[in-house]
Amino acid sequence: MNKTIVNKILITLGFLLAYRVLAYVPVPGVDTAMIKAFFDNNASNALGLFNMFSGNAVERLSIISLGIMPYITASIIMELLASTFPNLGKMKKERDGMQKYMQIIRYTTVAITLIQAVGVSIGLRSLGTGTNGAIMIDMNVFIAISAFSMLCGTMLLMWIGEQITQRGIGNGISLIIFGGIVSGIPSAIAGTFNLVNTNQISWLVLLFIAVIIVATVASIIFVELGERRIPISYSRKVVMQNQDKRIMNYIPIKMNLSGVIPPIFASALLMFPSTILQSSSNSIVMQIADFLNPNGYLYNVLMFILVVFFAYFYASIVFNAKDISENLKRQGGFIPGIRPGEGTANFLTEVANKLTFWGALYLAIIATLPWVLVKASGVPFYFGGTAVLIVVQVAVDTMRKIEAQIYMNKYKTLSAVGL
């Protein structure tokens, strides 16, 4: 393997290791044992889901307890605004404008992080203060320290994600979420076997869970590798001019154009209000928080709807049929039987819409199916569909990027020797 690729992989692993180390750095002034006991008792609600996405950093009240979700929430808000306001969308497409756009996302992340950090800190008041409580210092001082610590932690995670994207392999933000989820797999496996040993579930049920997980993973891989290849022809003149170069003779359109983004965005949006609502002792607010329980009907219905929405929304951003048709026309290429220009754009849009429909449906089903199985069988399922979906998609995407880097280096080597 090329030295450059090895260095990128090592850089990625190094930053992910730093992320896992930060998960064990607690916010000052708390009794971590009491905090962990509290989250163990709330493992089945929104706090448990939030803890899973943070790589169990929440149960330690780490400085990165909020994880990367505030950044993702800020990105969602900016994407929605960019699609609504043309000037903002234009800014995003320009090189200088993109820097301002990313700066706005960072400032928005700071605001969201502070709101969530204060909400979490106030919510911990119910665990008591003083020597017999979880908060061992003055509450007002703790809120200030906790909010500042979590803000620094989230900003540091955001920086780590950007460094992985620029200097490592794969999407940094997705890999951070991937690392957080994967870190909980050993304890989940141990917990499952403990349930079997204590006769809370049978070996037959465990086998059923294993079959469902394998089938889900296989389905995700099958769909993620699936694509529609639109054939392209070039005029004889173009072929002759580029006879020494490789010309792509098809346009690949993935079935799942939006990738891992829809379930991540949907989870981030649903966890944001849950984090805020958990800090209230008002009966009505607590009832609303219960409705947003990950094991409840409302949460999973909203998850299904949001995943479908973001699948269509993000697919429209990443796949621009008009730009593809114009580039194809400039290069002297055309789709056989389809008129160049607007006709090609309309054809590509129609194909992309059909694939996005099935891709969105697949994402929504995978995200909610495990919950349906849990309700039907009554067995505990440590990793929901969203977690499995994110882990497999990020792994597949990262492997693709490593392969692309390997092929690119091989091509450069062959070009250098004149082959």
N, C-alpha and C positions, 0 to 999 in steps of 0.2 A: 504494500500500500504506500502511496506517495507520502513523503514526509510532511507536506503542507496539510494534507487531510488528517494525518495523525495528530499534528499540532492543534488543529481545529477541534478535533474530538477531545483531546486532553484539556483544552481551554474550556470547552463546554462542561466536561465532567468536573473540572476545578471550580467553576462558578456554581454548579449544582451542589457540590460539597459545601461551599460557603453558605449557600441557601439553607442546607440542612443543619449546619452549625448554628445559624441564627435562630432556628426554631427552638433551640434549647437555651436561649438567652431571655430570661423573664423580665417583665416590667418591674422596676423597684417597688418595694413596699407591699408585697403580697405573700400570702401563705400558699405556695404552689400545690401543696397536698390537698387543701380544702378546695382550691379551684378545680383540680383534677377530679375530685369526688363529685363536685357539682356537675361537671360536664359528663361524667360517667352516667349520672342519673338522667341526663337530658340527651343521651346518645341517639334517641329515636326521633327527635324533633329537628327544627331548623338549626339549632345550635350544633347538633351532631353532624349535620351535613356541612355546615360551615367549618367545623373542626376537621372533617375529612379533606376538604379542598385546601385547607391550610397546612396539611401534613401533620396534624395533631399539634400544631403550634398554639391553637386556641386553648386547649386544656392545660397548657403550661403558662398561659397568658404571656406568651413570648412577645418580643417587640415587633415580630412580623405576624401577629395574630390575625390581622385583617387581610393578610396575604396580598395577592395582586388584584383582587376583585375590585377595589376602588378605581384602579387604572382601567380595568375593563369596562366598568360602569361609565367612566368618563369618556372612553372611546365610543361606547354605544350612543351616548348623548351627542357627541360631535358628529358621528356618522349620520344620525337622524337629522341634525341641523344642516349638515352639508348637503343632504339630499333635498332639504326644504328650501334653503336659501342659496340661490345660484352663485352669489358672490363668494360665499364660503366654500362652495364646491369648486369654484374656479381657483381659489387660493390653494386648495389641496392639491390640484394638478400641477401647479407651478413649483419649481425647485425652491425658490426663496419663500414662496407662500407655504410650502409644506413644513418648513422650519417653524414658521409662526403658528401653523396649525397644530403641530406637535407641542409647542410651548403652551398653547391654550389648553390642550389635553392635560398637560402636567399641572397647570394651575387648578384646573377643575378637579384633578385627582387629589390635590392638597385639601381642597374644600370638602370633598366627599369623605376623605380619610378622617379629617377632624370631626365631622358630624358623627361618623360611625364610632370613632374612638371615644368621644365624649359619651355617646349612647351606651357603649359597652361598659365604660367605667362607672357611670351612674347605676347601671343595672346590677353591678356587683355589690352595691350598697346593701342589697337584701341578704348577702352572706355575712353581714356584720362587720364591725370595725373594732379596732383595739386588739388586745392580746388574745381574745377568744374568737376573733373574727378573721375573715380572709384578708381584710384590709388592715394592715398593721400600722398605718400612719394616718394623719388627719385626712379626712375625705376630700376636702377641697384641694389640698396639696397633691393628693393621689390623682385626682382627675387631671390636674395640670401636667403632672409628670407622666401619667399614663398616655394622655393624648399626644404629648410631644414625642414620647418613646415610640408609639405606634406609627406616628407620622414619619419619623426617621426610618423606621423599619420598612414601611411601604415604599418610601422614596428609594431606599437602598435596593429593594427587590426590583423596582422599576428600572433602576440603573443596571442591575445584574441581567435582567431580561434583554435590555438594549445591547449590552455587551455581547451576550450569547448570539443574538441575531447578527450583529456586525462582524464579530471575530470568531464565532464558533460555527456549529452546524445546527440548522433548524431554526424554528421560531422560538425565541427566548421566553416569551410570555407563556406559550403553550407548554414548553418543556418544564417551566417552574410548576405549573399546575400538575403536569404529568408526574414530576418528582414528588410532589406532595401526596398525590393519590397512591402512587406505588409504594411509598414509605410505610403506608398502613397495611399493606398486604400481609406481611408476616404475622402481625398481631391478629388480623382477621382470620387467617388460617388457623392459628393457635386457638382462637376463641371458638371457631366452628368445631374443631376436634374436642374441645372441652365440653361443648354442648352434647356431642355424641357420647363422650365418656360418662357424663352425668345423666344420660338417657332422656335428655330434653328433646332430642331429635334422633331418629333412627339412621342406620347406615343406608337404608333404602332412600330416605329423604336426602341424605348427603349426596348419594349417587345422582339423584334427580337434579339437585342444584348444580353438580359438576357438569352434567349433560347440557343443562340450560346455558351455563357459562361458555362451554366449548362451542355450542351451536351459535350463540350470540357473537362470539369472537370470529368464528368462521364466516358468519353472515356479513359482519362489518368489513372484514378483509376482502371478501368477494365483491361487495358493492364498491369499496374504495378503489379497487383496481379496475373496476368496470368503466368503460368509456365508449362513446360513439365516435367513430372516425369518419369524418366527411372527406371524401376524395377530392383532390385538387389536380387540375391539369394546367400546364404552362404552354405558352406559345413556343413554336420551334426556335424563334430568335432568342428567347430567354434561356432555353435549354442549352443552346449552342454557346451563349455567353458565359454560362455557369457550368460548363461540362466538367470542370475540375473541382467543383464545389458540390456539397450535398444539399439538395433542395428537398424540403419536406413535401411529400405528396399527399398529405392529409391534414385536416384540422382535428385535433383530439378534443372532445368535449366530455368532461367527466360527468358521471351520473350525479355525483354529489359535488356540485361546483363550490359550495360554501364551506366544505371541509368541517373542521371541528368548531368553527365559530358559533353556529346557532345554539348548541347545548351550553356552551360556556356563557354566551350572552344571556340566555334564558335563565340559567342558574344565578348569574350575577344580579339580574334584575329582581328575581324572587327573593334572594337572600338579603338584599339591601333593606327593604322594609322590615323584614323579620328581625334583623340586627337592631334596628331602631325600636321596634315594638317590644322587644324583650326587656328593655330597660324600664318599662312602665308597669306600675302596679294597679292601674285603672282596670276595672273588670271588663269594660267594653273593649279596651285596647288589647287586653289579654285574650279575649274571645277571638278577636280578629287574628291575633298571632297564632292561636290554635287552628284557625281555618287555614293558615299558611303552613301548617305542619307538613313536612315532606311525605309523611305517611297518610295524609288526608286526601280527599277527593278533589277539593278546590285547587290545591297546589299542583297536582298532576294534570288536571284539565288545563290549567294555565300554562304548565310546562309544555304540553302538547301543542297548544295554540301558539305560544311564543316561539317554539322551535320551528314550526312551519313558517311563521312570519319572518323570522330572521334568515331562514333558508332562502326564501324568495328575495328578501331585501339584500342580503349579502351577495347572492348570485348575480343580481342586477348590477352590482358594483364591480365585481371581479371579471364579469364577462360582458364586454361591450361589442356587440355584433356590428355596429356601425364602423367602429375603428378597425375591426378585423377585415371587413369588406373593403374599406378604403386602402388599407395596407396591401391587401391581396391584389387589388386593381392596379396599384402603383408598381407592383412586382411582376405584372403581366400574367397573374394566375387567375383561374376561375373554377367554379364548381360546375362540372358537366351537367347540362340541362337547366342551369339556373343563370338568369341574366346578371351580369356584374353590377356592382353598385347597390342601389336600393333593394333590388330583387334578392341579392345575396344576403344583405343585412336582415331582411324579413325572413328568409329561409333559416338562417342561423338562429334568429330570435325564437322562431317557432320550435326548432329542435331543442334549444336550451330550455324553453318553457316546459316542454314535455318531460325532459329529463329532470328538471328541477321539481316538478310535481311529484314524481316517484321518489326522488332523492329526499325531499322534505318529508314525505310520508314515512319513508324508511327511518329517518332521523327521529321523528316524533314517536314512532312505535318503539324503537330501540330505547329511547329515553324513558318511556313509561311502562313498557312491557314487564320488567322485573317487579314493579310495584303491583301490577295486576296479578302476577303469579304469587306474590307474597299474600295478597288479600285472598286469593283462591285457596292456597295451601296452608297459610298461617305459619310459614317457616321464616326465620330471620334471614335477611339477605344483606350482607355487609356492604356490598358494592352494587349500587343502583346502576340502571342502564346508562345514565349520563356519565358516571365514572368510567365504566367499561368502554363506552364510546370514545371518550377523550383519550384514554390510555392507548387503545388500539390505533385510533386515527393518528395520534401524535407519533407513535412508534413507526407506523407505515410511512407517514410523511417524512420523518427523519431519515429512514432507510432510503427512501427515494432520493433525498437530497445528497446523501453520502454516495449513492450510485452515480448520480449526475456529476458530482465532483470527480469521481474516479474516471468516468468516461471523458470528461472535459480535459483532465490532465493527460490521459492517453492520447487524445486528439492533438493536444499541444505538442506532445513528444514526437508523434508521427510527423506533424507539420514541420517541426524543427529539423528533422533528419531528411526532409524532402520526400516523404512517402505519401 
